[in-house]
Amino acid sequence: MSNKGAGGARQMSPNWVNNVLNKLENNNPVKHTIENAKNSGKLNTGLVGVDKKTGELIFVPVRITK
């Protein structure tokens, strides 16, 4: 994660999420899905990777507050 993400915010932080959402077109269904999850307290952020040995997808929940 970088401290120099969208709009200068730390990646995965609430400010970063807002900055990324502001870059999406209003008619983008992904924007509405993320906004709905955020507004209902159900938005989860995390890091995703692939285990090179097994090919399994790995999701690590990450909560950045600032």
N, CA, C and O atoms as CSV, one atom per row, in Angstrom:
chain,resi,resn,atom,element,x,y,z
A,1,MET,N,N,0.835,-1.167,0.000
A,1,MET,CA,C,0.000,0.000,0.000
A,1,MET,C,C,0.885,1.238,0.000
A,1,MET,O,O,1.982,1.258,0.558
A,2,SER,N,N,0.377,2.230,-0.628
A,2,SER,CA,C,1.129,3.472,-0.778
A,2,SER,C,C,0.435,4.612,-0.041
A,2,SER,O,O,-0.792,4.663,0.043
A,3,ASN,N,N,1.236,5.512,0.483
A,3,ASN,CA,C,0.693,6.731,1.078
A,3,ASN,C,C,0.424,7.786,0.015
A,3,ASN,O,O,-0.036,8.884,0.328
A,4,LYS,N,N,0.705,7.459,-1.235
A,4,LYS,CA,C,0.523,8.404,-2.337
A,4,LYS,C,C,-0.512,7.872,-3.329
A,4,LYS,O,O,-0.289,7.874,-4.539
A,5,GLY,N,N,-1.636,7.421,-2.800
A,5,GLY,CA,C,-2.701,6.899,-3.648
A,5,GLY,C,C,-3.519,8.026,-4.260
A,5,GLY,O,O,-3.094,9.181,-4.260
A,6,ALA,N,N,-4.681,7.688,-4.775
A,6,ALA,CA,C,-5.558,8.659,-5.441
A,6,ALA,C,C,-5.798,9.866,-4.550
A,6,ALA,O,O,-6.184,9.729,-3.389
A,7,GLY,N,N,-5.566,11.045,-5.101
A,7,GLY,CA,C,-5.773,12.280,-4.361
A,7,GLY,C,C,-4.799,12.481,-3.217
A,7,GLY,O,O,-5.043,13.300,-2.332
A,8,GLY,N,N,-3.691,11.735,-3.225
A,8,GLY,CA,C,-2.687,11.852,-2.172
A,8,GLY,C,C,-3.039,11.112,-0.898
A,8,GLY,O,O,-2.364,11.276,0.118
A,9,ALA,N,N,-4.084,10.301,-0.934
A,9,ALA,CA,C,-4.525,9.562,0.255
A,9,ALA,C,C,-3.876,8.179,0.304
A,9,ALA,O,O,-3.506,7.618,-0.727
A,10,ARG,N,N,-3.746,7.645,1.502
A,10,ARG,CA,C,-3.224,6.288,1.679
A,10,ARG,C,C,-4.201,5.299,1.050
A,10,ARG,O,O,-5.408,5.375,1.280
A,11,GLN,N,N,-3.673,4.381,0.262
A,11,GLN,CA,C,-4.521,3.388,-0.394
A,11,GLN,C,C,-5.348,2.623,0.631
A,11,GLN,O,O,-4.867,2.300,1.718
A,12,MET,N,N,-6.571,2.342,0.280
A,12,MET,CA,C,-7.554,1.606,1.062
A,12,MET,C,C,-8.151,2.410,2.214
A,12,MET,O,O,-9.013,1.903,2.932
A,13,SER,N,N,-7.709,3.660,2.404
A,13,SER,CA,C,-8.273,4.500,3.463
A,13,SER,C,C,-9.632,5.035,3.002
A,13,SER,O,O,-9.922,5.035,1.806
A,14,PRO,N,N,-10.459,5.488,3.938
A,14,PRO,CA,C,-11.744,6.074,3.532
A,14,PRO,C,C,-11.585,7.233,2.542
A,14,PRO,O,O,-12.378,7.359,1.608
A,15,ASN,N,N,-10.571,8.078,2.735
A,15,ASN,CA,C,-10.351,9.188,1.794
A,15,ASN,C,C,-9.984,8.673,0.409
A,15,ASN,O,O,-10.432,9.225,-0.596
A,16,TRP,N,N,-9.176,7.627,0.347
A,16,TRP,CA,C,-8.783,7.036,-0.928
A,16,TRP,C,C,-10.014,6.484,-1.647
A,16,TRP,O,O,-10.187,6.701,-2.846
A,17,VAL,N,N,-10.870,5.767,-0.906
A,17,VAL,CA,C,-12.095,5.218,-1.504
A,17,VAL,C,C,-12.927,6.358,-2.084
A,17,VAL,O,O,-13.410,6.262,-3.212
A,18,ASN,N,N,-13.097,7.431,-1.323
A,18,ASN,CA,C,-13.877,8.576,-1.816
A,18,ASN,C,C,-13.242,9.200,-3.049
A,18,ASN,O,O,-13.946,9.555,-3.994
A,19,ASN,N,N,-11.921,9.337,-3.051
A,19,ASN,CA,C,-11.227,9.921,-4.204
A,19,ASN,C,C,-11.400,9.062,-5.452
A,19,ASN,O,O,-11.603,9.586,-6.548
A,20,VAL,N,N,-11.319,7.753,-5.286
A,20,VAL,CA,C,-11.505,6.848,-6.427
A,20,VAL,C,C,-12.952,6.918,-6.914
A,20,VAL,O,O,-13.198,6.964,-8.119
A,21,LEU,N,N,-13.903,6.928,-5.991
A,21,LEU,CA,C,-15.311,7.027,-6.381
A,21,LEU,C,C,-15.583,8.309,-7.161
A,21,LEU,O,O,-16.354,8.303,-8.120
A,22,ASN,N,N,-14.957,9.397,-6.753
A,22,ASN,CA,C,-15.164,10.675,-7.440
A,22,ASN,C,C,-14.636,10.665,-8.870
A,22,ASN,O,O,-15.056,11.481,-9.690
A,23,LYS,N,N,-13.724,9.752,-9.174
A,23,LYS,CA,C,-13.176,9.656,-10.532
A,23,LYS,C,C,-14.063,8.821,-11.456
A,23,LYS,O,O,-13.915,8.872,-12.677
A,24,LEU,N,N,-14.982,8.053,-10.872
A,24,LEU,CA,C,-15.864,7.209,-11.677
A,24,LEU,C,C,-17.056,8.019,-12.172
A,24,LEU,O,O,-17.519,8.942,-11.502
A,25,GLU,N,N,-17.542,7.662,-13.348
A,25,GLU,CA,C,-18.721,8.321,-13.915
A,25,GLU,C,C,-19.940,7.999,-13.053
A,25,GLU,O,O,-20.027,6.916,-12.476
A,26,ASN,N,N,-20.873,8.935,-12.968
A,26,ASN,CA,C,-22.064,8.740,-12.137
A,26,ASN,C,C,-22.928,7.570,-12.590
A,26,ASN,O,O,-23.636,6.979,-11.775
A,27,ASN,N,N,-22.885,7.227,-13.875
A,27,ASN,CA,C,-23.706,6.117,-14.369
A,27,ASN,C,C,-22.991,4.771,-14.266
A,27,ASN,O,O,-23.495,3.769,-14.773
A,28,ASN,N,N,-21.835,4.731,-13.624
A,28,ASN,CA,C,-21.076,3.490,-13.472
A,28,ASN,C,C,-21.714,2.646,-12.363
A,28,ASN,O,O,-21.786,3.097,-11.219
A,29,PRO,N,N,-22.182,1.427,-12.680
A,29,PRO,CA,C,-22.835,0.602,-11.656
A,29,PRO,C,C,-21.895,0.208,-10.516
A,29,PRO,O,O,-22.347,-0.019,-9.394
A,30,VAL,N,N,-20.604,0.127,-10.791
A,30,VAL,CA,C,-19.637,-0.195,-9.734
A,30,VAL,C,C,-19.615,0.926,-8.700
A,30,VAL,O,O,-19.535,0.671,-7.499
A,31,LYS,N,N,-19.687,2.159,-9.172
A,31,LYS,CA,C,-19.701,3.310,-8.259
A,31,LYS,C,C,-20.884,3.210,-7.308
A,31,LYS,O,O,-20.730,3.422,-6.105
A,32,HIS,N,N,-22.052,2.892,-7.830
A,32,HIS,CA,C,-23.249,2.803,-6.994
A,32,HIS,C,C,-23.161,1.633,-6.019
A,32,HIS,O,O,-23.603,1.745,-4.876
A,33,THR,N,N,-22.602,0.525,-6.457
A,33,THR,CA,C,-22.452,-0.638,-5.580
A,33,THR,C,C,-21.530,-0.320,-4.409
A,33,THR,O,O,-21.830,-0.657,-3.263
A,34,ILE,N,N,-20.408,0.329,-4.702
A,34,ILE,CA,C,-19.455,0.679,-3.642
A,34,ILE,C,C,-20.057,1.729,-2.711
A,34,ILE,O,O,-19.910,1.629,-1.493
A,35,GLU,N,N,-20.725,2.724,-3.263
A,35,GLU,CA,C,-21.356,3.750,-2.423
A,35,GLU,C,C,-22.398,3.139,-1.499
A,35,GLU,O,O,-22.468,3.495,-0.322
A,36,ASN,N,N,-23.209,2.219,-2.020
A,36,ASN,CA,C,-24.224,1.564,-1.193
A,36,ASN,C,C,-23.585,0.758,-0.069
A,36,ASN,O,O,-24.052,0.798,1.070
A,37,ALA,N,N,-22.519,0.028,-0.384
A,37,ALA,CA,C,-21.824,-0.759,0.643
A,37,ALA,C,C,-21.202,0.164,1.687
A,37,ALA,O,O,-21.265,-0.114,2.884
A,38,LYS,N,N,-20.611,1.248,1.236
A,38,LYS,CA,C,-19.984,2.211,2.153
A,38,LYS,C,C,-21.030,2.836,3.073
A,38,LYS,O,O,-20.824,2.925,4.283
A,39,ASN,N,N,-22.134,3.260,2.507
A,39,ASN,CA,C,-23.183,3.925,3.286
A,39,ASN,C,C,-23.872,2.996,4.276
A,39,ASN,O,O,-24.384,3.449,5.300
A,40,SER,N,N,-23.888,1.705,3.981
A,40,SER,CA,C,-24.527,0.744,4.886
A,40,SER,C,C,-23.533,0.102,5.852
A,40,SER,O,O,-23.907,-0.758,6.650
A,41,GLY,N,N,-22.261,0.520,5.779
A,41,GLY,CA,C,-21.249,-0.032,6.678
A,41,GLY,C,C,-20.776,-1.419,6.293
A,41,GLY,O,O,-20.187,-2.123,7.113
A,42,LYS,N,N,-21.025,-1.820,5.059
A,42,LYS,CA,C,-20.674,-3.170,4.616
A,42,LYS,C,C,-19.504,-3.216,3.643
A,42,LYS,O,O,-19.221,-4.265,3.066
A,43,LEU,N,N,-18.822,-2.089,3.455
A,43,LEU,CA,C,-17.688,-2.064,2.538
A,43,LEU,C,C,-16.460,-2.629,3.237
A,43,LEU,O,O,-16.065,-2.144,4.297
A,44,ASN,N,N,-15.864,-3.644,2.652
A,44,ASN,CA,C,-14.643,-4.247,3.170
A,44,ASN,C,C,-13.520,-3.999,2.180
A,44,ASN,O,O,-13.716,-4.097,0.969
A,45,THR,N,N,-12.344,-3.679,2.697
A,45,THR,CA,C,-11.177,-3.500,1.848
A,45,THR,C,C,-10.160,-4.570,2.187
A,45,THR,O,O,-10.156,-5.115,3.291
A,46,GLY,N,N,-9.300,-4.864,1.230
A,46,GLY,CA,C,-8.290,-5.888,1.472
A,46,GLY,C,C,-7.314,-5.988,0.322
A,46,GLY,O,O,-7.436,-5.312,-0.699
A,47,LEU,N,N,-6.356,-6.846,0.522
A,47,LEU,CA,C,-5.339,-7.114,-0.489
A,47,LEU,C,C,-5.596,-8.495,-1.065
A,47,LEU,O,O,-5.998,-9.411,-0.347
A,48,VAL,N,N,-5.364,-8.641,-2.351
A,48,VAL,CA,C,-5.592,-9.909,-3.037
A,48,VAL,C,C,-4.298,-10.354,-3.686
A,48,VAL,O,O,-3.560,-9.551,-4.256
A,49,GLY,N,N,-4.037,-11.642,-3.589
A,49,GLY,CA,C,-2.855,-12.215,-4.218
A,49,GLY,C,C,-3.130,-13.646,-4.624
A,49,GLY,O,O,-4.193,-14.192,-4.329
A,50,VAL,N,N,-2.168,-14.253,-5.303
A,50,VAL,CA,C,-2.284,-15.644,-5.736
A,50,VAL,C,C,-1.117,-16.427,-5.158
A,50,VAL,O,O,0.038,-16.023,-5.290
A,51,ASP,N,N,-1.426,-17.555,-4.514
A,51,ASP,CA,C,-0.392,-18.458,-4.010
A,51,ASP,C,C,0.235,-19.143,-5.219
A,51,ASP,O,O,-0.449,-19.873,-5.938
A,52,LYS,N,N,1.524,-18.918,-5.452
A,52,LYS,CA,C,2.187,-19.455,-6.645
A,52,LYS,C,C,2.245,-20.975,-6.651
A,52,LYS,O,O,2.268,-21.584,-7.721
A,53,LYS,N,N,2.269,-21.590,-5.496
A,53,LYS,CA,C,2.342,-23.057,-5.434
A,53,LYS,C,C,1.004,-23.717,-5.717
A,53,LYS,O,O,0.938,-24.714,-6.436
A,54,THR,N,N,-0.068,-23.160,-5.150
A,54,THR,CA,C,-1.376,-23.808,-5.263
A,54,THR,C,C,-2.299,-23.146,-6.286
A,54,THR,O,O,-3.274,-23.751,-6.731
A,55,GLY,N,N,-1.989,-21.904,-6.656
A,55,GLY,CA,C,-2.861,-21.168,-7.560
A,55,GLY,C,C,-4.086,-20.597,-6.866
A,55,GLY,O,O,-4.960,-20.023,-7.516
A,56,GLU,N,N,-4.156,-20.752,-5.543
A,56,GLU,CA,C,-5.304,-20.257,-4.797
A,56,GLU,C,C,-5.270,-18.736,-4.676
A,56,GLU,O,O,-4.214,-18.117,-4.544
A,57,LEU,N,N,-6.451,-18.171,-4.726
A,57,LEU,CA,C,-6.606,-16.742,-4.526
A,57,LEU,C,C,-6.621,-16.470,-3.026
A,57,LEU,O,O,-7.329,-17.140,-2.274
A,58,ILE,N,N,-5.841,-15.491,-2.599
A,58,ILE,CA,C,-5.741,-15.151,-1.182
A,58,ILE,C,C,-6.284,-13.740,-0.994
A,58,ILE,O,O,-5.909,-12.818,-1.718
A,59,PHE,N,N,-7.164,-13.581,-0.023
A,59,PHE,CA,C,-7.704,-12.264,0.321
A,59,PHE,C,C,-7.356,-11.975,1.769
A,59,PHE,O,O,-7.698,-12.748,2.664
A,60,VAL,N,N,-6.676,-10.864,1.996
A,60,VAL,CA,C,-6.308,-10.456,3.349
A,60,VAL,C,C,-7.076,-9.176,3.673
A,60,VAL,O,O,-6.813,-8.131,3.077
A,61,PRO,N,N,-8.018,-9.247,4.606
A,61,PRO,CA,C,-8.757,-8.039,4.968
A,61,PRO,C,C,-7.820,-6.972,5.530
A,61,PRO,O,O,-6.917,-7.272,6.312
A,62,VAL,N,N,-8.046,-5.730,5.124
A,62,VAL,CA,C,-7.234,-4.608,5.583
A,62,VAL,C,C,-8.180,-3.470,5.954
A,62,VAL,O,O,-9.085,-3.122,5.196
A,63,ARG,N,N,-7.955,-2.906,7.120
A,63,ARG,CA,C,-8.764,-1.753,7.534
A,63,ARG,C,C,-7.819,-0.592,7.814
A,63,ARG,O,O,-7.038,-0.629,8.765
A,64,ILE,N,N,-7.896,0.426,6.985
A,64,ILE,CA,C,-7.087,1.630,7.133
A,64,ILE,C,C,-8.032,2.734,7.599
A,64,ILE,O,O,-9.024,3.030,6.933
A,65,THR,N,N,-7.727,3.330,8.726
A,65,THR,CA,C,-8.643,4.330,9.277
A,65,THR,C,C,-8.257,5.760,8.945
A,65,THR,O,O,-9.102,6.652,9.013
A,66,LYS,N,N,-7.004,6.001,8.588
A,66,LYS,CA,C,-6.560,7.371,8.280
A,66,LYS,C,C,-5.968,7.429,6.900
A,66,LYS,O,O,-5.537,8.494,6.457
